[in-house]
Amino acid sequence: MSETHAVVQQVLTAWNSHDPARVAAYYTEDCQVMDVAIAQPPVGREGVQRMFEAYYHTFPDLEITPDVIITEGNRVAIFWTARATHQGPILNIPPSGRQVSARGVNYLVLQDNKVCVTLTIWDVAGMLRNLGLLPDL
């Protein structure tokens, strides 16, 4: 297993730990964070911690399963499936208690075994369908 792949496995384990500080420890102080569902991107490690605090508040049983991991040098693409119960507000939507699932991909760039760039692209519309807010296509 490459060093990059080992770091990615640690990041995935942290994502599923429900510990925002543990997650944030895998990101650089000044990491660039982009998430298609967040209008104001979080800034740096502190922003990553706050973002995961919000996700865990909304989805306390969040489980992210990697489907495919592609590494090339210090760049990584993680295709994943997330499953959780909607128990807190998200996108101004009150908790519904519904089970949701969404597929997505994270593009990560590592520097000194920490994430310095992360781009999250995920199926927000699919989550909204799971919540009964969008019709099936």
C-alpha positions as CSV (number, residue, x, y, z in Angstrom):
1,M,0.0,0.0,0.0
2,S,1.4,3.4,-1.0
3,E,1.9,6.2,1.6
4,T,-0.8,8.2,-0.1
5,H,-3.3,5.3,0.0
6,A,-2.5,4.8,3.7
7,V,-3.2,8.5,4.4
8,V,-6.5,8.3,2.5
9,Q,-7.6,5.3,4.5
10,Q,-6.9,7.3,7.7
11,V,-8.9,10.3,6.4
12,L,-11.8,8.0,5.6
13,T,-11.6,6.4,9.0
14,A,-11.6,10.0,10.5
15,W,-14.7,11.0,8.4
16,N,-16.6,8.0,9.9
17,S,-15.3,8.7,13.5
18,H,-17.9,11.5,14.0
19,D,-15.1,13.5,15.7
20,P,-14.7,16.8,13.8
21,A,-11.4,17.6,15.5
22,R,-10.0,14.2,14.4
23,V,-11.1,14.9,10.8
24,A,-9.6,18.4,10.9
25,A,-6.2,17.0,12.1
26,Y,-5.8,15.5,8.6
27,Y,-6.1,18.9,6.9
28,T,-3.5,21.6,6.6
29,E,-4.0,24.9,8.5
30,D,-4.7,26.8,5.2
31,C,-6.4,24.0,3.2
32,Q,-8.6,25.1,0.3
33,V,-12.1,23.6,0.8
34,M,-14.8,23.5,-1.8
35,D,-18.2,21.7,-1.5
36,V,-21.0,22.1,-4.0
37,A,-23.6,22.3,-1.2
38,I,-21.9,25.1,0.7
39,A,-22.3,28.7,-0.6
40,Q,-19.5,30.1,1.6
41,P,-16.6,27.6,1.5
42,P,-15.1,26.8,4.8
43,V,-11.6,28.3,5.4
44,G,-8.7,26.2,6.5
45,R,-8.5,23.5,9.2
46,E,-11.0,25.4,11.5
47,G,-13.5,25.6,8.6
48,V,-13.2,21.9,8.0
49,Q,-13.9,21.2,11.6
50,R,-17.0,23.4,11.6
51,M,-18.2,21.8,8.4
52,F,-17.9,18.3,9.9
53,E,-19.5,19.5,13.1
54,A,-22.5,20.7,11.0
55,Y,-22.7,17.4,9.0
56,Y,-22.5,15.3,12.2
57,H,-25.2,17.4,13.9
58,T,-27.5,16.9,10.9
59,F,-26.5,13.3,10.3
60,P,-25.3,11.8,13.6
61,D,-25.1,8.3,12.1
62,L,-23.3,9.4,8.9
63,E,-21.4,6.5,7.3
64,I,-19.3,7.1,4.2
65,T,-18.3,4.0,2.2
66,P,-15.6,4.4,-0.4
67,D,-16.6,2.8,-3.7
68,V,-13.5,3.5,-5.7
69,I,-10.2,5.2,-4.7
70,I,-7.8,6.4,-7.4
71,T,-4.4,7.8,-6.5
72,E,-1.8,9.5,-8.7
73,G,1.1,10.8,-6.8
74,N,-0.3,13.2,-4.2
75,R,-3.7,13.5,-5.9
76,V,-6.6,11.3,-4.9
77,A,-10.2,10.8,-6.1
78,I,-12.5,9.0,-3.7
79,F,-15.9,8.0,-5.1
80,W,-18.2,7.3,-2.2
81,T,-21.7,6.5,-1.0
82,A,-23.0,8.2,2.2
83,R,-25.9,6.9,4.3
84,A,-27.4,8.6,7.3
85,T,-30.6,9.6,9.1
86,H,-31.6,13.3,8.8
87,Q,-31.8,14.4,12.4
88,G,-30.8,18.1,12.2
89,P,-31.3,21.0,9.8
90,I,-29.5,21.2,6.5
91,L,-29.8,23.8,3.7
92,N,-32.6,25.4,5.8
93,I,-34.5,22.1,5.8
94,P,-35.7,21.0,9.3
95,P,-35.0,17.5,10.5
96,S,-37.2,14.8,9.0
97,G,-36.0,11.6,10.6
98,R,-35.7,10.1,7.1
99,Q,-33.0,7.8,5.9
100,V,-30.9,9.4,3.1
101,S,-28.2,8.2,0.8
102,A,-26.1,10.2,-1.6
103,R,-23.2,9.4,-3.9
104,G,-20.3,11.7,-4.5
105,V,-16.6,12.2,-5.1
106,N,-13.9,14.0,-3.3
107,Y,-10.8,15.2,-5.1
108,L,-8.0,15.6,-2.6
109,V,-4.5,17.0,-2.9
110,L,-2.0,15.9,-0.2
111,Q,0.9,17.9,1.1
112,D,3.1,16.4,3.8
113,N,0.5,13.7,4.4
114,K,-2.3,16.2,5.0
115,V,-5.1,17.4,2.8
116,C,-4.3,20.8,1.4
117,V,-7.1,20.9,-1.3
118,T,-10.5,19.2,-1.2
119,L,-13.3,19.5,-3.7
120,T,-16.5,17.6,-2.8
121,I,-19.1,17.0,-5.6
122,W,-22.1,15.1,-4.4
123,D,-25.7,14.4,-5.4
124,V,-27.5,17.1,-3.4
125,A,-30.6,16.6,-5.6
126,G,-30.6,12.9,-4.7
127,M,-30.5,13.8,-1.0
128,L,-33.5,16.2,-1.5
129,R,-35.4,13.4,-3.3
130,N,-34.7,11.1,-0.2
131,L,-36.2,13.9,1.9
132,G,-39.3,14.0,-0.2
133,L,-38.5,17.5,-1.4
134,L,-37.9,16.7,-5.1
135,P,-39.8,14.3,-7.3
136,D,-38.2,11.3,-8.8
137,L,-37.0,11.9,-12.3
